[in-house]
Amino acid sequence: MKTLGTHNYYVYILTNLNKTVLYIGFTNDLKARLYWHQNPDAMNKHFTSKYKCFFLVYYEHFQDVEIAMAREKQLKGWTRLKKENLIKDFNPDWKFLNKEIE
């Protein structure tokens, strides 16, 4: 069991090169999950592989898994415009943030 304050959960948004598709996900290891999206198992083609959503443009960090999962669900229910505004507030130029994740 982890001690209080040591949990890490992330809600994140990926896009494709042309920024036309958005994918919202949840993970406890953002760096590993980004690698997994960019290097999928050949037997398991997922949404991010099909639409080439490999580029991180937004993320939030949480220490409580229930709050993180609720946030992911909330964001998935938003309109495209609302998601775009969230990204713009966090990352105005829609810069790809993959290399900034430790």
C-alpha positions in Angstrom: 0.0 0.0 0.0 1.4 3.4 -1.0 1.6 6.1 1.6 -0.6 9.2 1.3 0.7 11.7 -1.3 2.7 9.1 -3.3 -0.1 8.2 -5.8 0.2 9.6 -9.4 -2.7 9.6 -11.8 -3.0 11.5 -15.1 -5.8 12.5 -17.4 -4.4 13.4 -20.7 -5.3 14.4 -24.3 -3.6 13.2 -27.4 -4.0 14.4 -30.9 -2.8 13.5 -34.4 -0.2 15.5 -36.4 -2.9 17.6 -38.0 -4.7 18.2 -34.7 -8.0 17.0 -36.1 -8.6 14.1 -33.7 -8.6 14.1 -29.9 -8.2 11.2 -27.6 -8.7 11.4 -23.8 -7.1 8.8 -21.5 -6.2 8.0 -17.9 -3.1 6.4 -16.6 -0.8 6.1 -13.5 2.3 6.3 -15.6 2.1 9.0 -18.3 5.6 8.4 -19.8 5.0 4.7 -20.2 1.5 5.2 -21.6 2.8 7.6 -24.2 5.4 5.0 -25.2 2.6 2.4 -25.4 0.5 4.6 -27.7 3.4 5.2 -30.0 4.5 1.5 -30.0 1.3 -0.5 -30.0 1.2 -4.3 -30.1 0.8 -5.3 -33.7 -2.0 -7.6 -32.7 -4.0 -4.9 -30.9 -4.7 -1.9 -33.0 -6.4 0.7 -30.9 -8.1 4.1 -31.5 -4.8 6.0 -31.1 -3.0 3.7 -33.6 -5.9 3.9 -36.1 -6.1 7.7 -36.0 -2.4 8.2 -35.3 -3.0 10.1 -32.0 0.4 10.1 -30.5 1.0 13.7 -29.6 0.4 14.9 -26.0 -1.2 18.4 -25.9 -2.8 18.4 -22.4 -2.6 16.6 -19.1 -3.7 16.9 -15.5 -2.0 15.3 -12.4 -4.0 13.8 -9.6 -3.2 11.9 -6.4 -6.7 10.4 -5.9 -7.7 7.7 -8.4 -11.5 8.4 -8.1 -11.1 12.1 -8.8 -8.9 11.3 -11.8 -11.4 8.8 -13.2 -14.3 11.2 -12.7 -12.3 13.9 -14.5 -11.6 11.7 -17.4 -15.3 10.8 -17.7 -16.2 14.5 -17.4 -13.8 15.5 -20.2 -15.0 12.7 -22.5 -18.5 14.2 -22.2 -17.5 17.7 -23.3 -18.0 19.1 -26.7 -15.0 19.4 -29.1 -15.1 23.2 -28.6 -14.9 22.9 -24.8 -12.0 20.5 -25.1 -10.2 22.8 -27.5 -10.6 25.7 -25.1 -9.2 23.6 -22.2 -6.2 22.7 -24.3 -5.7 26.4 -25.4 -5.8 27.6 -21.7 -3.1 25.0 -20.8 -1.1 24.9 -24.0 -2.0 28.0 -26.2 0.1 26.9 -29.2 -0.9 23.2 -29.0 2.8 22.3 -28.7 3.5 18.6 -28.5 4.5 17.9 -25.0 5.7 14.3 -25.2 9.4 15.1 -24.7 8.6 17.2 -21.6 7.3 14.2 -19.7 9.9 12.7 -17.3 
